[in-house]
Amino acid sequence: MTPATLAASSATASSAVSLQTPGVTRLLARALRLSCPHCGGRGIFQSFFALRATCPSCGLRLERGESDYFVGAYLFNLIAVELILFFCVCGFVWFTWPNPPWDAITYITGFLMLAGCLLCYPFAKTTWLAVDLAIRPLTAEELAWHREGGEMGERELPHL
C-alpha cells in the first residue's frame, strides 16, 4: 500500500468511527457531564455560559449551523427549573401543612428560580444539543461541512 492509500483509508476509518451514532442514553449522559454529546470530548465551554464554536475533539459546530439554535435550550432550561421547583415546593407545603411559612416559601423560591436558571443553563445547552442529535443524527456531509467551517447558505444540507 502506498502512503496516500494508507492515509485515505485511515481518514475514512476515523470518519466512520466519529459518525457512529450514539444511543439516546449515551448522548444524554455525555450532555449531563458537559461534554460533546456526539463524541464525548471535553472542553466545549469557553466559560460557564459560553460554548466554543466547535467541539475541539470532533469538529462538530455546536450550533449546528443555525444562528438561533439554542432558543429551545432557553425554554428547556426555564421549564426544567420550574418543574423541579414546583415539586419541591409542593413537597415542602405538604410536610409543613397546616401552617406552611408562605412568606419564606415566596422569597426562597424566587431566589431559587433565578439561581436554578443560571446554574442549569450550561446543562440545558448540552442537553438540547444531545436531543437534537438524537432526532437529527449527524451525517457525513454535515460533519464535513462543520469541520470545513462552512457558512449558512453556502450549500444545502439535508437537515437545514
TORPA-4810 file (N, C-alpha, C, O; in nm, 3 decimals):
<nodes>
NODE_1_0.084_-0.118_0.000_0.000_0.000_0.000_0.088_0.124_0.000_0.192_0.129_0.065_M
NODE_2_0.044_0.222_-0.074_0.118_0.348_-0.079_0.081_0.434_0.041_-0.023_0.413_0.102_T
NODE_3_0.166_0.531_0.075_0.133_0.620_0.186_0.002_0.695_0.165_-0.072_0.720_0.260_P
NODE_4_-0.028_0.732_0.040_-0.153_0.803_0.012_-0.273_0.714_0.037_-0.374_0.759_0.091_A
NODE_5_-0.262_0.586_-0.001_-0.371_0.491_0.022_-0.391_0.468_0.171_-0.505_0.463_0.218_T
NODE_6_-0.280_0.455_0.245_-0.291_0.438_0.390_-0.356_0.559_0.454_-0.441_0.544_0.542_L
NODE_7_-0.318_0.678_0.412_-0.376_0.800_0.469_-0.525_0.808_0.438_-0.604_0.847_0.523_A
NODE_8_-0.563_0.772_0.315_-0.704_0.778_0.276_-0.786_0.676_0.355_-0.897_0.705_0.399_A
NODE_9_-0.729_0.554_0.373_-0.804_0.453_0.447_-0.815_0.489_0.595_-0.917_0.462_0.657_S
NODE_10_-0.710_0.550_0.652_-0.719_0.589_0.793_-0.814_0.706_0.810_-0.884_0.713_0.911_S
NODE_11_-0.820_0.799_0.713_-0.915_0.910_0.720_-1.057_0.858_0.710_-1.145_0.904_0.782_A
NODE_12_-1.079_0.760_0.621_-1.211_0.700_0.608_-1.249_0.628_0.736_-1.363_0.639_0.781_T
NODE_13_-1.156_0.555_0.795_-1.184_0.482_0.919_-1.214_0.578_1.033_-1.305_0.553_1.111_A
NODE_14_-1.137_0.688_1.043_-1.161_0.781_1.153_-1.294_0.853_1.137_-1.361_0.880_1.237_S
NODE_15_-1.335_0.885_1.012_-1.464_0.950_0.994_-1.577_0.851_1.019_-1.683_0.890_1.068_S
NODE_16_-1.555_0.723_0.987_-1.658_0.623_1.012_-1.677_0.605_1.162_-1.790_0.591_1.210_A
NODE_17_-1.566_0.605_1.238_-1.576_0.590_1.382_-1.648_0.711_1.442_-1.732_0.695_1.532_V
NODE_18_-1.617_0.831_1.394_-1.677_0.950_1.451_-1.822_0.966_1.412_-1.894_1.045_1.474_S
NODE_19_-1.869_0.892_1.311_-2.009_0.903_1.270_-2.097_0.796_1.330_-2.217_0.794_1.302_L
NODE_20_-2.042_0.709_1.410_-2.128_0.612_1.477_-2.222_0.689_1.568_-2.178_0.762_1.657_Q
NODE_21_-2.352_0.672_1.546_-2.449_0.746_1.623_-2.466_0.682_1.760_-2.512_0.568_1.770_T
NODE_22_-2.430_0.756_1.866_-2.450_0.700_2.000_-2.599_0.692_2.032_-2.680_0.764_1.974_P
NODE_23_-2.634_0.604_2.124_-2.772_0.593_2.165_-2.815_0.716_2.245_-2.733_0.796_2.288_G
NODE_24_-2.945_0.729_2.264_-3.000_0.845_2.334_-2.946_0.853_2.476_-2.915_0.962_2.524_V
NODE_25_-2.933_0.740_2.544_-2.882_0.739_2.681_-2.740_0.791_2.686_-2.705_0.870_2.773_T
NODE_26_-2.658_0.748_2.592_-2.518_0.793_2.589_-2.511_0.942_2.554_-2.432_1.015_2.614_R
NODE_27_-2.594_0.987_2.459_-2.597_1.129_2.424_-2.631_1.214_2.546_-2.566_1.315_2.573_L
NODE_28_-2.735_1.173_2.620_-2.778_1.249_2.738_-2.676_1.242_2.851_-2.655_1.340_2.921_L
NODE_29_-2.613_1.126_2.870_-2.511_1.113_2.974_-2.393_1.204_2.945_-2.340_1.269_3.036_A
NODE_30_-2.350_1.209_2.821_-2.240_1.299_2.783_-2.280_1.444_2.804_-2.201_1.525_2.851_R
NODE_31_-2.405_1.477_2.768_-2.453_1.615_2.784_-2.455_1.654_2.932_-2.418_1.767_2.965_A
NODE_32_-2.497_1.565_3.019_-2.503_1.597_3.163_-2.364_1.606_3.225_-2.349_1.663_3.333_L
NODE_33_-2.263_1.551_3.157_-2.123_1.568_3.201_-2.061_1.693_3.140_-1.943_1.720_3.158_R
NODE_34_-2.143_1.771_3.066_-2.100_1.893_2.996_-1.990_1.862_2.894_-1.896_1.939_2.876_L
NODE_35_-2.005_1.748_2.828_-1.916_1.707_2.721_-1.990_1.717_2.589_-2.111_1.737_2.586_S
NODE_36_-1.917_1.702_2.480_-1.981_1.699_2.349_-2.069_1.575_2.341_-2.019_1.464_2.358_C
NODE_37_-2.198_1.590_2.317_-2.284_1.472_2.310_-2.247_1.376_2.197_-2.270_1.256_2.207_P
NODE_38_-2.190_1.429_2.090_-2.157_1.345_1.974_-2.038_1.254_2.003_-2.045_1.133_1.979_H
NODE_39_-1.927_1.311_2.053_-1.804_1.231_2.068_-1.762_1.212_2.214_-1.677_1.127_2.243_C
NODE_40_-1.819_1.288_2.307_-1.781_1.279_2.447_-1.660_1.364_2.482_-1.610_1.358_2.595_G
NODE_41_-1.611_1.443_2.386_-1.493_1.527_2.410_-1.520_1.637_2.511_-1.630_1.692_2.517_G
NODE_42_-1.420_1.668_2.590_-1.431_1.773_2.693_-1.385_1.906_2.634_-1.330_1.911_2.524_R
NODE_43_-1.407_2.012_2.709_-1.358_2.142_2.668_-1.444_2.214_2.567_-1.393_2.294_2.489_G
NODE_44_-1.575_2.188_2.567_-1.662_2.256_2.471_-1.708_2.393_2.521_-1.769_2.469_2.447_I
NODE_45_-1.679_2.424_2.649_-1.718_2.554_2.705_-1.596_2.644_2.718_-1.492_2.602_2.766_F
NODE_46_-1.612_2.770_2.673_-1.508_2.871_2.695_-1.518_2.921_2.838_-1.416_2.942_2.905_Q
NODE_47_-1.641_2.940_2.885_-1.668_2.981_3.023_-1.796_2.909_3.065_-1.849_2.827_2.990_S
NODE_48_-1.844_2.940_3.184_-1.962_2.870_3.234_-2.084_2.892_3.145_-2.170_2.805_3.136_F
NODE_49_-2.092_3.007_3.079_-2.209_3.040_2.998_-2.182_3.039_2.848_-2.278_3.049_2.771_F
NODE_50_-2.059_3.028_2.803_-2.027_3.040_2.661_-1.968_2.911_2.606_-1.867_2.861_2.655_A
NODE_51_-2.032_2.859_2.502_-1.980_2.743_2.430_-1.875_2.787_2.328_-1.880_2.899_2.279_L
NODE_52_-1.784_2.699_2.298_-1.691_2.724_2.188_-1.771_2.711_2.058_-1.882_2.658_2.057_R
NODE_53_-1.715_2.758_1.950_-1.783_2.749_1.820_-1.793_2.603_1.775_-1.895_2.561_1.719_A
NODE_54_-1.685_2.525_1.798_-1.683_2.385_1.757_-1.627_2.299_1.870_-1.559_2.348_1.960_T
NODE_55_-1.657_2.171_1.863_-1.600_2.076_1.958_-1.453_2.058_1.925_-1.419_2.032_1.810_C
NODE_56_-1.363_2.071_2.025_-1.220_2.054_1.997_-1.184_1.912_1.954_-1.081_1.891_1.890_P
NODE_57_-1.266_1.813_1.989_-1.234_1.674_1.956_-1.283_1.631_1.819_-1.205_1.577_1.740_S
NODE_58_-1.412_1.654_1.790_-1.467_1.601_1.664_-1.494_1.707_1.559_-1.519_1.673_1.443_C
NODE_59_-1.489_1.834_1.595_-1.510_1.940_1.497_-1.655_1.977_1.474_-1.684_2.061_1.389_G
NODE_60_-1.748_1.916_1.548_-1.890_1.948_1.533_-1.915_2.093_1.569_-1.876_2.139_1.677_L
NODE_61_-1.979_2.166_1.480_-2.018_2.303_1.512_-2.133_2.293_1.612_-2.237_2.234_1.582_R
NODE_62_-2.114_2.349_1.730_-2.206_2.325_1.841_-2.342_2.391_1.822_-2.438_2.354_1.890_L
NODE_63_-2.353_2.487_1.731_-2.485_2.542_1.699_-2.542_2.477_1.574_-2.647_2.519_1.526_E
NODE_64_-2.476_2.377_1.522_-2.517_2.301_1.404_-2.554_2.388_1.286_-2.641_2.352_1.207_R
NODE_65_-2.489_2.505_1.274_-2.507_2.588_1.157_-2.628_2.678_1.159_-2.666_2.733_1.056_G
NODE_66_-2.691_2.695_1.275_-2.810_2.779_1.285_-2.783_2.889_1.387_-2.741_2.861_1.499_E
NODE_67_-2.807_3.014_1.348_-2.773_3.126_1.436_-2.860_3.131_1.562_-2.813_3.177_1.666_S
NODE_68_-2.984_3.084_1.556_-3.072_3.087_1.673_-3.095_2.946_1.729_-3.202_2.916_1.780_D
NODE_69_-2.994_2.864_1.718_-3.006_2.723_1.752_-3.049_2.698_1.896_-3.128_2.607_1.922_Y
NODE_70_-2.999_2.778_1.991_-3.023_2.748_2.133_-3.144_2.818_2.192_-3.158_2.821_2.314_F
NODE_71_-3.233_2.873_2.111_-3.356_2.933_2.164_-3.436_2.826_2.239_-3.493_2.853_2.344_V
NODE_72_-3.440_2.706_2.185_-3.509_2.596_2.252_-3.444_2.559_2.384_-3.513_2.517_2.477_G
NODE_73_-3.312_2.575_2.394_-3.243_2.545_2.519_-3.285_2.641_2.629_-3.294_2.602_2.746_A
NODE_74_-3.309_2.767_2.594_-3.355_2.864_2.693_-3.489_2.820_2.750_-3.511_2.823_2.872_Y
NODE_75_-3.580_2.781_2.662_-3.712_2.736_2.705_-3.701_2.607_2.786_-3.766_2.593_2.890_L
NODE_76_-3.619_2.515_2.740_-3.596_2.389_2.811_-3.543_2.415_2.952_-3.587_2.351_3.047_F
NODE_77_-3.451_2.508_2.965_-3.393_2.544_3.094_-3.501_2.598_3.188_-3.511_2.555_3.302_N
NODE_78_-3.579_2.691_3.139_-3.683_2.753_3.221_-3.786_2.650_3.267_-3.822_2.647_3.385_L
NODE_79_-3.832_2.568_3.176_-3.934_2.467_3.211_-3.878_2.365_3.310_-3.947_2.327_3.405_I
NODE_80_-3.756_2.319_3.288_-3.697_2.219_3.378_-3.682_2.274_3.519_-3.716_2.206_3.616_A
NODE_81_-3.633_2.396_3.532_-3.615_2.456_3.665_-3.750_2.480_3.731_-3.765_2.456_3.851_V
NODE_82_-3.848_2.525_3.655_-3.981_2.547_3.713_-4.044_2.416_3.761_-4.106_2.413_3.868_E
NODE_83_-4.028_2.309_3.684_-4.084_2.181_3.727_-4.015_2.129_3.853_-4.082_2.078_3.944_L
NODE_84_-3.885_2.142_3.860_-3.812_2.098_3.979_-3.859_2.177_4.101_-3.887_2.119_4.206_I
NODE_85_-3.869_2.308_4.087_-3.914_2.390_4.199_-4.060_2.363_4.236_-4.095_2.363_4.354_L
NODE_86_-4.143_2.339_4.137_-4.285_2.309_4.164_-4.297_2.187_4.255_-4.369_2.190_4.355_F
NODE_87_-4.228_2.079_4.220_-4.238_1.958_4.301_-4.174_1.976_4.439_-4.223_1.921_4.537_F
NODE_88_-4.066_2.052_4.446_-4.004_2.078_4.577_-4.097_2.161_4.666_-4.111_2.132_4.785_C
NODE_89_-4.157_2.263_4.609_-4.248_2.348_4.688_-4.371_2.268_4.731_-4.415_2.280_4.845_V
NODE_90_-4.426_2.188_4.641_-4.542_2.105_4.678_-4.506_2.011_4.792_-4.584_1.993_4.886_C
NODE_91_-4.389_1.950_4.784_-4.345_1.861_4.892_-4.325_1.936_5.023_-4.361_1.886_5.129_G
NODE_92_-4.266_2.055_5.017_-4.244_2.135_5.137_-4.377_2.177_5.201_-4.392_2.171_5.322_F
NODE_93_-4.472_2.220_5.118_-4.604_2.258_5.170_-4.672_2.137_5.232_-4.736_2.149_5.337_V
NODE_94_-4.660_2.022_5.171_-4.722_1.902_5.223_-4.665_1.865_5.360_-4.739_1.827_5.451_W
NODE_95_-4.531_1.876_5.374_-4.466_1.842_5.502_-4.497_1.945_5.611_-4.500_1.909_5.729_F
NODE_96_-4.519_2.070_5.576_-4.544_2.174_5.677_-4.692_2.206_5.695_-4.726_2.296_5.771_T
NODE_97_-4.779_2.132_5.627_-4.923_2.158_5.639_-4.969_2.127_5.779_-4.926_2.023_5.830_W
NODE_98_-5.048_2.201_5.845_-5.145_2.302_5.800_-5.093_2.445_5.811_-5.168_2.538_5.782_P
NODE_99_-4.969_2.466_5.852_-4.917_2.604_5.867_-4.789_2.625_5.786_-4.682_2.644_5.845_N
NODE_100_-4.796_2.622_5.654_-4.674_2.645_5.576_-4.629_2.792_5.588_-4.713_2.882_5.594_P
NODE_101_-4.500_2.815_5.592_-4.449_2.953_5.601_-4.452_3.020_5.462_-4.352_3.018_5.390_P
NODE_102_-4.565_3.077_5.426_-4.586_3.130_5.291_-4.486_3.239_5.253_-4.438_3.241_5.140_W
NODE_103_-4.454_3.328_5.344_-4.359_3.434_5.311_-4.221_3.375_5.279_-4.158_3.414_5.181_D
NODE_104_-4.176_3.282_5.361_-4.047_3.219_5.336_-4.048_3.143_5.203_-3.951_3.148_5.127_A
NODE_105_-4.156_3.073_5.177_-4.168_2.999_5.051_-4.158_3.095_4.932_-4.091_3.065_4.833_I
NODE_106_-4.225_3.209_4.941_-4.225_3.306_4.832_-4.084_3.358_4.803_-4.041_3.358_4.688_T
NODE_107_-4.014_3.401_4.907_-3.880_3.458_4.885_-3.777_3.352_4.847_-3.694_3.376_4.759_Y
NODE_108_-3.782_3.239_4.911_-3.686_3.133_4.883_-3.704_3.079_4.741_-3.606_3.059_4.669_I
NODE_109_-3.829_3.055_4.700_-3.849_3.002_4.565_-3.814_3.104_4.457_-3.766_3.067_4.350_T
NODE_110_-3.837_3.232_4.483_-3.796_3.335_4.387_-3.645_3.334_4.368_-3.596_3.339_4.255_G
NODE_111_-3.572_3.326_4.478_-3.425_3.319_4.471_-3.379_3.191_4.401_-3.291_3.194_4.316_F
NODE_112_-3.440_3.079_4.439_-3.401_2.951_4.380_-3.433_2.944_4.231_-3.361_2.880_4.155_L
NODE_113_-3.541_3.010_4.189_-3.576_3.011_4.048_-3.466_3.081_3.967_-3.423_3.031_3.864_M
NODE_114_-3.423_3.197_4.014_-3.316_3.269_3.944_-3.184_3.192_3.948_-3.116_3.179_3.846_L
NODE_115_-3.150_3.142_4.065_-3.025_3.066_4.078_-3.028_2.939_3.994_-2.929_2.904_3.930_A
NODE_116_-3.142_2.871_3.993_-3.154_2.748_3.914_-3.139_2.773_3.766_-3.074_2.695_3.696_G
NODE_117_-3.199_2.881_3.717_-3.186_2.912_3.574_-3.041_2.939_3.536_-2.996_2.900_3.429_C
NODE_118_-2.968_3.006_3.624_-2.827_3.034_3.595_-2.741_2.908_3.604_-2.657_2.883_3.518_L
NODE_119_-2.762_2.829_3.709_-2.679_2.710_3.730_-2.708_2.598_3.630_-2.619_2.521_3.596_L
NODE_120_-2.831_2.589_3.585_-2.868_2.482_3.492_-2.847_2.518_3.346_-2.861_2.433_3.259_C
NODE_121_-2.813_2.644_3.318_-2.801_2.690_3.180_-2.704_2.609_3.095_-2.741_2.570_2.984_Y
NODE_122_-2.582_2.581_3.141_-2.492_2.500_3.056_-2.545_2.360_3.030_-2.526_2.305_2.921_P
NODE_123_-2.613_2.302_3.128_-2.670_2.169_3.111_-2.782_2.171_3.009_-2.799_2.077_2.932_F
NODE_124_-2.860_2.280_3.008_-2.968_2.293_2.910_-2.913_2.299_2.769_-2.970_2.241_2.677_A
NODE_125_-2.801_2.369_2.750_-2.742_2.380_2.616_-2.692_2.244_2.567_-2.721_2.205_2.453_K
NODE_126_-2.619_2.172_2.649_-2.566_2.044_2.604_-2.678_1.940_2.590_-2.673_1.856_2.500_T
NODE_127_-2.778_1.946_2.677_-2.890_1.853_2.666_-2.970_1.882_2.540_-3.013_1.789_2.471_T
NODE_128_-2.990_2.010_2.508_-3.060_2.046_2.385_-2.986_1.992_2.263_-3.048_1.940_2.171_W
NODE_129_-2.854_2.003_2.263_-2.774_1.951_2.153_-2.786_1.799_2.145_-2.794_1.743_2.035_L
NODE_130_-2.787_1.732_2.260_-2.800_1.585_2.262_-2.935_1.542_2.206_-2.942_1.446_2.128_A
NODE_131_-3.041_1.609_2.244_-3.175_1.575_2.193_-3.180_1.599_2.043_-3.237_1.519_1.969_V
NODE_132_-3.121_1.709_1.997_-3.120_1.737_1.854_-3.042_1.631_1.778_-3.084_1.590_1.669_D
NODE_133_-2.929_1.587_1.832_-2.851_1.482_1.766_-2.926_1.349_1.766_-2.908_1.268_1.675_L
NODE_134_-3.010_1.325_1.865_-3.091_1.203_1.868_-3.201_1.210_1.762_-3.233_1.110_1.697_A
NODE_135_-3.259_1.329_1.745_-3.367_1.344_1.648_-3.313_1.355_1.505_-3.367_1.294_1.413_I
NODE_136_-3.208_1.434_1.488_-3.146_1.455_1.356_-3.001_1.408_1.362_-2.912_1.490_1.382_R
NODE_137_-2.975_1.279_1.347_-2.838_1.228_1.358_-2.745_1.298_1.259_-2.784_1.338_1.149_P
NODE_138_-2.621_1.309_1.301_-2.519_1.374_1.221_-2.486_1.290_1.099_-2.464_1.169_1.110_L
NODE_139_-2.482_1.352_0.982_-2.444_1.283_0.859_-2.299_1.313_0.827_-2.240_1.408_0.879_T
NODE_140_-2.240_1.231_0.740_-2.101_1.253_0.699_-2.087_1.388_0.630_-1.989_1.458_0.651_A
NODE_141_-2.186_1.424_0.547_-2.181_1.551_0.476_-2.187_1.668_0.574_-2.114_1.765_0.558_E
NODE_142_-2.275_1.659_0.674_-2.285_1.768_0.771_-2.157_1.781_0.853_-2.110_1.892_0.875_E
NODE_143_-2.100_1.668_0.898_-1.977_1.675_0.978_-1.863_1.735_0.896_-1.784_1.813_0.948_L
NODE_144_-1.854_1.698_0.769_-1.750_1.756_0.683_-1.772_1.907_0.671_-1.676_1.984_0.673_A
NODE_145_-1.897_1.949_0.657_-1.931_2.091_0.647_-1.891_2.164_0.776_-1.837_2.274_0.770_W
NODE_146_-1.918_2.102_0.892_-1.879_2.161_1.021_-1.728_2.176_1.029_-1.678_2.282_1.069_H
NODE_147_-1.655_2.073_0.992_-1.510_2.075_1.003_-1.447_2.176_0.908_-1.343_2.234_0.938_R
NODE_148_-1.511_2.197_0.792_-1.461_2.296_0.695_-1.490_2.439_0.739_-1.429_2.533_0.690_E
NODE_149_-1.584_2.455_0.833_-1.622_2.589_0.876_-1.712_2.658_0.776_-1.704_2.779_0.758_G
NODE_150_-1.798_2.581_0.708_-1.887_2.635_0.607_-1.985_2.738_0.663_-2.020_2.734_0.781_G
NODE_151_-2.026_2.828_0.578_-2.120_2.934_0.615_-2.262_2.894_0.575_-2.282_2.815_0.483_E
NODE_152_-2.361_2.949_0.646_-2.500_2.925_0.612_-2.528_2.975_0.471_-2.477_3.080_0.432_M
NODE_153_-2.607_2.903_0.396_-2.641_2.942_0.261_-2.540_2.897_0.158_-2.564_2.909_0.037_G
NODE_154_-2.426_2.847_0.204_-2.320_2.803_0.115_-2.360_2.679_0.036_-2.336_2.670_-0.084_E
NODE_155_-2.421_2.586_0.105_-2.469_2.465_0.041_-2.588_2.412_0.120_-2.606_2.443_0.238_R
NODE_156_-2.667_2.334_0.053_-2.786_2.278_0.116_-2.751_2.150_0.189_-2.696_2.057_0.130_E
NODE_157_-2.782_2.146_0.318_-2.764_2.024_0.395_-2.902_1.962_0.419_-3.001_2.035_0.426_L
NODE_158_-2.910_1.833_0.430_-3.041_1.768_0.445_-3.121_1.817_0.564_-3.243_1.826_0.556_P
NODE_159_-3.056_1.850_0.676_-3.130_1.891_0.796_-3.170_2.036_0.795_-3.253_2.077_0.876_H
NODE_160_-3.112_2.117_0.707_-3.143_2.259_0.705_-3.251_2.281_0.606_-3.295_2.394_0.587_L
</nodes>
